[in-house]
Amino acid sequence: MGKPKQYNRLAKRYPDYTAAVERLGETVKHAGPLEPKIAELIQLAAAATAHSEGAVHSHARRALKAGATADEVHHAILLLTSTIGFPAVSAALSWIDDIEG
């Protein structure tokens, strides 16, 4: 799946900016010992806490691609219940359902 339309608009308008953001993302992923699956699950949880539907979609896809199971993706969100509350967890799970079909 391609990048979201808004990201593509930003990349067209600010190519140096988006290239720098992408380099930063790649740099921090390789800066430590976490395996890609765990890193994506952490970023997925962060996206859910920020109530970012697009980022939840993106990081759920990436986590699955990195080897996470659907149960692991769901569990990463369920673990947030006492932190962000049931309504936010429910919303994030619905966004994951969007990509699972």
ChimeraX commands (.cxc) that place a marker at each C-alpha (Angstrom):
marker #1 position 0.00,0.00,0.00 radius 0.5
marker #1 position 1.26,3.46,-0.83 radius 0.5
marker #1 position 1.66,6.39,1.50 radius 0.5
marker #1 position -1.35,8.50,2.49 radius 0.5
marker #1 position -2.39,11.34,0.19 radius 0.5
marker #1 position -1.54,13.98,2.78 radius 0.5
marker #1 position 1.98,12.60,3.14 radius 0.5
marker #1 position 2.42,12.63,-0.63 radius 0.5
marker #1 position 1.22,16.26,-0.75 radius 0.5
marker #1 position 3.72,17.20,1.94 radius 0.5
marker #1 position 6.50,15.35,0.14 radius 0.5
marker #1 position 5.73,17.20,-3.08 radius 0.5
marker #1 position 5.59,20.57,-1.40 radius 0.5
marker #1 position 8.46,20.02,1.07 radius 0.5
marker #1 position 10.69,17.26,-0.33 radius 0.5
marker #1 position 13.72,18.09,1.82 radius 0.5
marker #1 position 11.60,18.08,4.95 radius 0.5
marker #1 position 9.96,14.72,4.31 radius 0.5
marker #1 position 13.28,13.18,3.27 radius 0.5
marker #1 position 14.78,14.35,6.57 radius 0.5
marker #1 position 11.85,12.90,8.54 radius 0.5
marker #1 position 12.28,9.57,6.76 radius 0.5
marker #1 position 16.04,9.56,7.45 radius 0.5
marker #1 position 15.38,10.31,11.11 radius 0.5
marker #1 position 12.95,7.40,11.34 radius 0.5
marker #1 position 15.44,5.01,9.78 radius 0.5
marker #1 position 18.29,6.30,11.95 radius 0.5
marker #1 position 16.46,5.77,15.24 radius 0.5
marker #1 position 15.28,2.30,14.20 radius 0.5
marker #1 position 18.90,1.23,13.80 radius 0.5
marker #1 position 20.20,3.08,16.87 radius 0.5
marker #1 position 19.43,0.38,19.40 radius 0.5
marker #1 position 18.96,-3.30,20.07 radius 0.5
marker #1 position 15.18,-3.64,19.60 radius 0.5
marker #1 position 14.08,-6.00,16.87 radius 0.5
marker #1 position 11.83,-4.44,14.20 radius 0.5
marker #1 position 8.66,-6.17,15.41 radius 0.5
marker #1 position 9.05,-4.78,18.94 radius 0.5
marker #1 position 9.93,-1.31,17.63 radius 0.5
marker #1 position 6.77,-1.26,15.50 radius 0.5
marker #1 position 4.60,-2.42,18.40 radius 0.5
marker #1 position 6.01,0.42,20.52 radius 0.5
marker #1 position 5.33,2.93,17.75 radius 0.5
marker #1 position 1.85,1.47,17.32 radius 0.5
marker #1 position 1.13,2.06,20.99 radius 0.5
marker #1 position 2.47,5.61,20.76 radius 0.5
marker #1 position 0.24,6.26,17.75 radius 0.5
marker #1 position -2.78,5.04,19.69 radius 0.5
marker #1 position -1.97,7.34,22.61 radius 0.5
marker #1 position -1.76,10.25,20.18 radius 0.5
marker #1 position -5.17,9.29,18.73 radius 0.5
marker #1 position -3.59,9.19,15.27 radius 0.5
marker #1 position -5.70,6.93,13.07 radius 0.5
marker #1 position -3.29,7.14,10.13 radius 0.5
marker #1 position -0.28,6.29,12.28 radius 0.5
marker #1 position -2.15,3.37,13.88 radius 0.5
marker #1 position -2.92,2.04,10.39 radius 0.5
marker #1 position 0.70,2.49,9.33 radius 0.5
marker #1 position 2.34,0.95,12.38 radius 0.5
marker #1 position -0.13,-1.93,12.60 radius 0.5
marker #1 position 0.70,-2.81,8.98 radius 0.5
marker #1 position 4.41,-2.45,9.67 radius 0.5
marker #1 position 4.23,-4.56,12.82 radius 0.5
marker #1 position 2.44,-7.34,10.95 radius 0.5
marker #1 position 4.99,-7.12,8.14 radius 0.5
marker #1 position 7.80,-7.32,10.72 radius 0.5
marker #1 position 6.38,-10.60,12.02 radius 0.5
marker #1 position 3.91,-9.60,14.73 radius 0.5
marker #1 position 0.77,-11.68,14.93 radius 0.5
marker #1 position -2.67,-10.11,14.92 radius 0.5
marker #1 position -2.97,-11.14,18.58 radius 0.5
marker #1 position 0.27,-9.29,19.42 radius 0.5
marker #1 position -0.94,-6.16,17.63 radius 0.5
marker #1 position -4.23,-6.25,19.53 radius 0.5
marker #1 position -2.48,-6.96,22.83 radius 0.5
marker #1 position -0.16,-3.95,22.35 radius 0.5
marker #1 position -3.29,-1.78,22.23 radius 0.5
marker #1 position -5.18,-3.56,25.02 radius 0.5
marker #1 position -2.22,-2.96,27.33 radius 0.5
marker #1 position -2.94,0.77,27.06 radius 0.5
marker #1 position -6.37,0.56,28.72 radius 0.5
marker #1 position -5.28,1.81,32.15 radius 0.5
marker #1 position -3.16,4.52,30.51 radius 0.5
marker #1 position -5.39,6.00,27.81 radius 0.5
marker #1 position -8.80,4.58,28.75 radius 0.5
marker #1 position -11.32,2.26,27.19 radius 0.5
marker #1 position -12.74,4.70,24.59 radius 0.5
marker #1 position -9.30,5.43,23.11 radius 0.5
marker #1 position -8.37,1.73,23.12 radius 0.5
marker #1 position -11.67,0.87,21.44 radius 0.5
marker #1 position -11.04,3.49,18.76 radius 0.5
marker #1 position -7.50,2.21,18.12 radius 0.5
marker #1 position -8.75,-1.37,17.84 radius 0.5
marker #1 position -11.36,-0.24,15.32 radius 0.5
marker #1 position -8.58,1.40,13.26 radius 0.5
marker #1 position -6.66,-1.89,13.32 radius 0.5
marker #1 position -9.83,-3.64,12.17 radius 0.5
marker #1 position -9.80,-1.26,9.17 radius 0.5
marker #1 position -6.57,-2.77,7.91 radius 0.5
marker #1 position -7.40,-6.36,8.78 radius 0.5
marker #1 position -10.47,-6.29,6.59 radius 0.5
marker link #1:1,2 radius 0.2
marker link #1:2,3 radius 0.2
marker link #1:3,4 radius 0.2
marker link #1:4,5 radius 0.2
marker link #1:5,6 radius 0.2
marker link #1:6,7 radius 0.2
marker link #1:7,8 radius 0.2
marker link #1:8,9 radius 0.2
marker link #1:9,10 radius 0.2
marker link #1:10,11 radius 0.2
marker link #1:11,12 radius 0.2
marker link #1:12,13 radius 0.2
marker link #1:13,14 radius 0.2
marker link #1:14,15 radius 0.2
marker link #1:15,16 radius 0.2
marker link #1:16,17 radius 0.2
marker link #1:17,18 radius 0.2
marker link #1:18,19 radius 0.2
marker link #1:19,20 radius 0.2
marker link #1:20,21 radius 0.2
marker link #1:21,22 radius 0.2
marker link #1:22,23 radius 0.2
marker link #1:23,24 radius 0.2
marker link #1:24,25 radius 0.2
marker link #1:25,26 radius 0.2
marker link #1:26,27 radius 0.2
marker link #1:27,28 radius 0.2
marker link #1:28,29 radius 0.2
marker link #1:29,30 radius 0.2
marker link #1:30,31 radius 0.2
marker link #1:31,32 radius 0.2
marker link #1:32,33 radius 0.2
marker link #1:33,34 radius 0.2
marker link #1:34,35 radius 0.2
marker link #1:35,36 radius 0.2
marker link #1:36,37 radius 0.2
marker link #1:37,38 radius 0.2
marker link #1:38,39 radius 0.2
marker link #1:39,40 radius 0.2
marker link #1:40,41 radius 0.2
marker link #1:41,42 radius 0.2
marker link #1:42,43 radius 0.2
marker link #1:43,44 radius 0.2
marker link #1:44,45 radius 0.2
marker link #1:45,46 radius 0.2
marker link #1:46,47 radius 0.2
marker link #1:47,48 radius 0.2
marker link #1:48,49 radius 0.2
marker link #1:49,50 radius 0.2
marker link #1:50,51 radius 0.2
marker link #1:51,52 radius 0.2
marker link #1:52,53 radius 0.2
marker link #1:53,54 radius 0.2
marker link #1:54,55 radius 0.2
marker link #1:55,56 radius 0.2
marker link #1:56,57 radius 0.2
marker link #1:57,58 radius 0.2
marker link #1:58,59 radius 0.2
marker link #1:59,60 radius 0.2
marker link #1:60,61 radius 0.2
marker link #1:61,62 radius 0.2
marker link #1:62,63 radius 0.2
marker link #1:63,64 radius 0.2
marker link #1:64,65 radius 0.2
marker link #1:65,66 radius 0.2
marker link #1:66,67 radius 0.2
marker link #1:67,68 radius 0.2
marker link #1:68,69 radius 0.2
marker link #1:69,70 radius 0.2
marker link #1:70,71 radius 0.2
marker link #1:71,72 radius 0.2
marker link #1:72,73 radius 0.2
marker link #1:73,74 radius 0.2
marker link #1:74,75 radius 0.2
marker link #1:75,76 radius 0.2
marker link #1:76,77 radius 0.2
marker link #1:77,78 radius 0.2
marker link #1:78,79 radius 0.2
marker link #1:79,80 radius 0.2
marker link #1:80,81 radius 0.2
marker link #1:81,82 radius 0.2
marker link #1:82,83 radius 0.2
marker link #1:83,84 radius 0.2
marker link #1:84,85 radius 0.2
marker link #1:85,86 radius 0.2
marker link #1:86,87 radius 0.2
marker link #1:87,88 radius 0.2
marker link #1:88,89 radius 0.2
marker link #1:89,90 radius 0.2
marker link #1:90,91 radius 0.2
marker link #1:91,92 radius 0.2
marker link #1:92,93 radius 0.2
marker link #1:93,94 radius 0.2
marker link #1:94,95 radius 0.2
marker link #1:95,96 radius 0.2
marker link #1:96,97 radius 0.2
marker link #1:97,98 radius 0.2
marker link #1:98,99 radius 0.2
marker link #1:99,100 radius 0.2
marker link #1:100,101 radius 0.2
view
